[in-house]
Every structure is written in C-alpha cells, then in structure tokens.
Amino acid sequence: MKLGLHVCDFTYPSGPPALADDLGRIAEAAEQADFAKLSVMDHVWQIRPVGPIENDMLEAYTTLGYLAAKTSRIELLTWVTAVSYRDPGLLAKCVSTLDVLSGGRAWLGIGAAWNDEEAAGLGLFFPPTAERFERLEETLQIFLQMCSDDDSAYDGKHYHLTRTMNVPQTLARPHPPILIGGGGEKKTLRLVAQYAQACNLFAGPELEHKLDVLRQHCDDVGRDYAEIEKTVMMPLDIGDNGEKIDDVIAECRRLAGIGVQHVHGRLDNVAAITPIELVGERLVPAVADF
C-alpha cells in the first residue's frame, strides 16, 4: 500500500507572506517521507469541512506548478479538478504542461464538481448536475485525444474543438494517469471503469459495496478490474505526537484486505513538518507490505 498527502489548508501561522516557503517545505518533506502522491484541492474558496470559507485558498494548477519545482519524484495532482471550471482543451494543456515541467509526474484528477456556492461567488460556470456529468465524459474523451497522435476535430454535445493539437505532448505515455473522484454508482464508477487508472472512494461502511459496483462496471465495459488503482481518501489522524499511528496502521491493514492500494489524506498542523516526518518514519514503512 502507498500513502498520499492531501494539502487542503493554506492558513498557516506565518500568513501569506511566508506561504510559498511553508508550502515548499511541506512538499520537500512529503517527498523525503516517501509519500507517493501530493495533491491540492481545486477550489477557489476554502471548503467548510476544512475551515471557514474566508480562509486562504490557492488556485490549483498554479500551485502544482510551484510544487513541481520543489520536488523531483512525488506524483502531483488535483484532488480533484472541477470539470466545469476550465474548458477541456485548456485543462488538457494545464495537465500536459505540469507533466512536462515535472518530468512526467502529473495525474489528471477530475470530478463532476459540487461547490455551487464558490462558483456563484466568483462567476464560474456551473451547469446542472446531469450536464456536468455529460461534460465530464466529454472532457475525458478530449483529454485522451489530445494526448494521442490524433489532432483532428472533436464535435461533442457540449464541446466543439476544431483541432485538438497539443504540443509538447506529455512525457507520461500514453497519457498521464486519470483519477476520477466520487462514488456515484450509475455514472461516476462507470466512467472510472471506462476511462480511469484510479478511483477515489471513502473509508466508510459502503466501501466494499462501491468496489463491487466498480467491478461490475468493469465487467460490463470489458475492463480488467485489476488495472484500476483502488484509492481511499481519509484523514491521517496520527495524534499530536504520533500516538494514534497504530490506529491508522490498523485501518490501512483493513482497507488493504478489501483491495485498497492507496490511502490519501490530510495531516493536521502540516506546516509544522513534524507530522510529515512521523508518517515517513513509522506509517509509510509499516503499510508498504500491505
């Protein structure tokens, strides 16, 4: 099993003047601790489960470009891109640029979006749910086409591109891996089976059922279920001084037993760096053989 670090809180004690330095130290420590992935949210306001919406929030792809320059091995992605915030041609260019400048470490993490409050606040495009899912599938198709040798037109229901040229091409071939966030059984998990290299689910009581649904969708579309990385998002609650690490190890062992291969989560007080170091010293090696 691998672990990933999700950085979703940018309100640190030293404030915005030191934010770049703090974030750089977090990224460097995460790589040193052998986290497999480093992610940020694709939000423009803070989300309420993390903190007040007025707290600091950074634009995702600008941030990932900065993190790419601070690291050399760790994989980078949004967890996850809101499909309606960027047209797919531009999004593919963002991910391709990140991939080239990071030496082939980019993923496309993507979902159907949900935060209508921030979208309305900043005037971002946010169509109804059914349309967002239609646009999600078209975006996936456009991304794959732009990562291929086919630069012909794309003519969909919502998007019309006259030439899908993408130069330079991504270093990751045939394309950067795709992670689709969400556990919707009729649409989201079908899209995972059809297009993605990883899913993103939550460590709740429905997890095994969701994996069964994903397996059925794979059977329906002729996809090998084993090809998809099973990823779970959960808090890495290690306690103030690491006293809860054994509890996290036990939960990771349970998740591995039902097929989960990657656990991704946030750490409290991440800017202090010590929590990252504790995970690197104790948690990462403990779960490596799960």
N, C-alpha and C positions, 0 to 999 in steps of 0.2 A: 504494500500500500504506500501511496505517496501523499504528501501533505502540501496544501497551497495556502498562501496568505492573502486575505482579502483586506485591503485598506479602504475603509469607507468613512473614516472620521479624520478630518484635517484640522480640527480645532485643538491645537497644541499649546502648552503653557507659554511658549515664546512668541506666539502670534504669527501673523502673516509675514513680518519681516524675516523671520527665520524658517519659514515653511519650506523653502527649497532645500535648505541644509538638513532640516529634520527628515524630509521625505527621502532625500538621498541617503541618509544614514540608515533609514528603515529598509530601503531597497538593498543596500550593500549587506546589511545584517541578515536579511532574509536569504540572500544568495549564499552567504557564508554558512548559514544554518541548514543548507541543502533543502529548502523549500523547492518544490518542483515548479510551482506557478505563483505569479504575483499579479493580483488583479485590483482594479478600481471599479467603482460604480459608474454607470452612465446616467448620472443625474445632474441637474443644474442647481437644485436646492438640496439641502440635507433632507433625508427621509426621517419621518417621525420615530420609527423604531430605534434609530441610532441616536438622534438628538433633535433639538429644536430646528425647524426649517431655516431659521436665520443663521445657523452655524456655517462655518466655512465649507465651501464645496468647489472643487476644481473640475474643469472640463476634461473629459476622459482621455481623448486621444492626444491632446497636448501633454497631459500628464504622463501617458505611456511613452511618448517620445523622450521625455526627460528621464524616465526610469530606464529606458533602453540605454541611454548614455552613461548611466550609473552602474550598469550591470553587464555581465558578459555571458551568463549561462541560463539564468532563470527564464522561463517562458512567460509571456506578457499578454494580457487580455483584459477586456472589459467584462465585468460580471453583472449584467450583460448589456450590450448595446440596445437601446430603444429603437426599434425598427423605423418608427415614424419621424425620428429627429433628424435624419440625414437621408437624402435620396441615395438609392443603392449604388449608382455609379461613383458618387463621392465617397460613400462608405467603403467600397471596394478599394478605392485609391488610398484612403486612410490606412486600411489594414495592410495593403501592399507596401506602402511607404514604411510603416512600422516594421514590417517583416524584413525589408531590405536593410534598413538602418540598424536593426537589431541583430543582423546576421542570421536571419531565419528563425526567430523565436516568437513570432506573433501567432496568436489564435484569433479567430473571429468568434467572440461570444455574443450571442444575439437572442433577443426575445421579442415578444409582441408589444412590449411597453405597457405601463399601467398607471403612471402618475399624471393623471389629468390636471391636478392642481398646479404643478410646476409648469406643465405645458401651457395651460391657460395664462399663468402668470407672466411667462416670457414670450407668449405668442407663438409657441411651437405647434407644428402640425400634429393633430391628434384625432384621427377619424374614429368612428365607432369600432367596437371590438371585432366584429366579423370582418370588417375591411382591413383592420390591422393584421389579422392573420392571413388574409389574401396577399397583402403587401409583403408579409414576412416570407411567404413561399416564393414570390417573385424575386425578392431581394436575394434569397439563397440561390436561385437559378442564375441571376445576373452575376453574382459573385463568382460562381463556378465557371460561368462562361468567360468572365474577364480574367480568370486565372488560367485559361486554356489558350490554345492557338487559334481559336475561333473568335475573330473580332467583327463578326457580322452584326447586323441589327438585332435588337431584341424588341419584340412587339407583344406586350402583355396587356392585361386588362387595365392596370394602373400605371405601368411604366413603359415608356417608349424611348429606346436608345437607338440612334441611327448608326453608331459604330462603337462596339464595346472594346476599343483598343485600350490596353493597359501596359504602359512601358515606363519603367522597367518591370518585368514580371517578378513575381515573388521568388525568393530563394527556396522556400519550402515548396516542394513539389509532390503531388500535382497542384496543391494549394495549401495555404495554412489550414490547420485543423479547425473544424467548426464545432462549437459547443452551443447547444440550444437550451436555454433556461426555461423551466416550467414543467409542471406535471399534468397538464390537461390531457385527458385520456383520448379524446377523439381527434384533436388537431395537433397539439404540441408534440406528443410522443410519436404520432405518425410522422411528423416532419423530422424528428430525431432519427427514426428508422430509415427514412428515405434519403436524408442529406447529411447527417452529422457524424462526427467521430466521438462525441461525448454528449451525455445528457447531464442535466443538473436537477437533482431532487433534494428533498429534505429528510432528515433523520427522524421522521415521525412514524406513527403506527401504520400508515398506509404505504410505507416504502416498498415492502415486498410485493404488495398488490400492483403498485406502479411499475415495478420491474417486470412483473408478469404481463402487464399490458404492453410494455415495450417489446417484450419477447414476441408477443402475438403479432404486433405490427411488423416486426422484422420478418416473421414467417409470411405475412401477407404480401410484403413487397419483395420477397426473395433476398433479404439481407441476413448476413451472419450476425446473430446477436452478440457473439464474442468479439466482433470488430469494434463495438461501441464501448468506450470507457464509461464505467458507471461512477458518477461523481455525486457526492453529497455535500451540501452546504450546512454547516452547523457551527455554533460558537466554539472556539478553542478555549474553554474556561479552565485554565490551569491554576487558578487561585493567585493571590497576591505574590506568593513566593514559590509557586510551583507545587503547592501541597495537594492540588487536585489532578496532577498529571496522571496518576494511576487510574483515576476515574475515566479520563479521556482515553487512555490506552485501552481500557476495558470496552468502552463504547466503540472504538475503532476495530477491536477484535470482533465484536458482534457484527458490525457492519461488513467487515471482510467476509464473515461467514455466510452472508447472503449475496455476496458478489460485488460489493463496493470496492473500487480500486483507488479512488482518490477522495480524500476529505479536505474540504476547503473552508476556511473560516477566518473570522476576525479575532484579534487579541486585544484585550483591554490594555490601556496605558502603553500602546505600541511605540510611541515616541521615546519612551524610556529605554528602549532596546533590550533591556534585561529579559522581558518575556520572550522575545525572539530567540535570545541566546539559550534560555532554558528549554525551549522547544527543540532547538538544534542539538542540545546536549543529551536530552532524555527522550523526547517524544519521537523525533524523526527516526533515530535508530531502533527504537522499540517497535515501531509499526512497519519497518521496512520489510520484514519477512511475512507479514500477514497476507 
